[in-house]
Amino acid sequence: MKRVSSHVSLASEAEINLDLSRLIIDRPQRFTLERKRSFDEQSWSELSHSHSHRNNDGFDSVLQSPAFPSGGFDSPFSTGTHFGGGGPHPLVNEAWEALRKSVVYFREQPVGTIAAVDHASEEVLNYDQVFVRDFVPSALAFLMNNETDIVKNFLLKTLHLQSSEKMVDRFKLGAGAMPASFKVDRNKNRNTETLVADFGESAIGRVAPVDSGFWWIILLRAYTKYTGDVSLSESPDCQKCMRLILNLCLSEGFDTFPTLLCTDGCSMIDRRMGIYGYPIEIQALFYMALRCALQMLKPEGEGKDFIEKIGQRLHALTYHMRNYFWLDFHQLNNIYRYKTEEYSHTAVNKFNVIPDSIPDWVFDFMPCRGGYFLGNVSPAMMDFRWFALGNCITIVSSLATPEQSVAIMDLIEEKWDELVGEMPLKICYPALENHEWRIITGCDPKNTRWSYHNGGSWPVLLWLLTAACIKTGRPQMAKRAIELAESRLLKDGWPEYYDGKLGRFVGKQARKFQTWSIAGYLVARMMLEDPSTLMMISMEEDRPMKPTMRRSASWNA
Ligand code: GLC
């Protein structure tokens, strides 16, 4: 089969007139996107799952009637079918049992899931808490199983925690900050229970979690989309919570870019790893949260102003990300030939990136077919590392154009050994080593090469990979990844992460029975069995927005 370059070249707005309408990927036709030489030359029907694709008309409006009327499900996932045949996979029941053991109750109501139920580990650290980001896959699993109360309770409890006093020494955090985690404090003498939140004041490095607020908005939309219950998102409390979160990101400052400036350790990678600046994980979640909020904010009162600001920001953010963060073979070659010290508006090398700063590995890594969003872009700095979460979210949220989404998946296929190896999925690639590790991580002994956040493999990322696979019409690729995970996860006791270039070793300090490893697996499996569940988390290509890409001449070659 002929190899096809999927490079997407950059274009000025004047050059743009591609009709993308036939490439819209968030409709049922999304499964028919053109693909070449992929694992997925087998068709969807070969997966022979029993669920028909529901027609998701009104896909991108959270206020439309629910695609899943309550009671419409007969909880197919509690039992699980092995991709439609052969009865339940033994892992599914085990996973549900383990997930249920992680449920945290507050005044007899389920409010979240604990990060890890690892009785063997002597150190609990903060793994006895409910983390906002960790709860997302749990929440999706519960929603898909028609257990919606725990998700609603979680959203309401964290909303109330937002208004707790947040101090780091004598400094008060912004009103919109959402907690990284919370726990239930039980006073046995008084027989009382209180929720205690951590906004970063006790986290390593005292960093506030920028991703928490975004995940909260994304989860609120998933809940609304799934249940069809708009009363929660329309309640004054939820409207205010969203506005406070957005206020932190949309207020004017000294910014020259529409991306969000962040400090290191403010997201899933919550230790120093050289992601300060404009990390892809935060930019992709920011974009997705803005689009979710746009669907849920009411235009009355203060909402109107926010809706306007979001629209302007999305326009600028989309342009910036699709142009300056995108890297493929063609763009790498452009950067390699960049001139420096260019002034004026006509500068091509807008951030004055010095070509000598391109790391050697990227020339070998970059296939002719495929591309990805860079880890970070700021003045004279491009982080060429590939990050899994950010890239998957760009696909799911449609921040990536349809061509870019295809290219991201092509790259994962081309670089399967490096990025998936024996355990899906590397958190980032490649690892920092030696001098670079010393300088960038501050000699962090937990983040040594190919371990933990530094090139470790995280089973939780399986659900995001699966969502991206389904959206781009590559179910076989997701199936292959899920089967890899299945061969190890239960046997190894659901570790938090794996180590090594191929992800073969259970992580040095990995917790066992890590809840998001369990939930991530369940969500991945459920999504593959019923791809229409993707609608909870997926955004449609934003048609009114001007596409900023044109097809390269080699597209049809
Ligand atoms: C680690 C991870 C973080 C996660 C937490 C709880 O700190 O880096 O992303 O939320 O553990 O699982």
Boltz pocket constraint, residues with backbone or C-beta under 6 A from the ligand:
constraints:
  - pocket:
      binder: B
      contacts: [[A, 115], [A, 126], [A, 127], [A, 131], [A, 133], [A, 134], [A, 267], [A, 268], [A, 269], [A, 270], [A, 271]]
      max_distance: 6.0
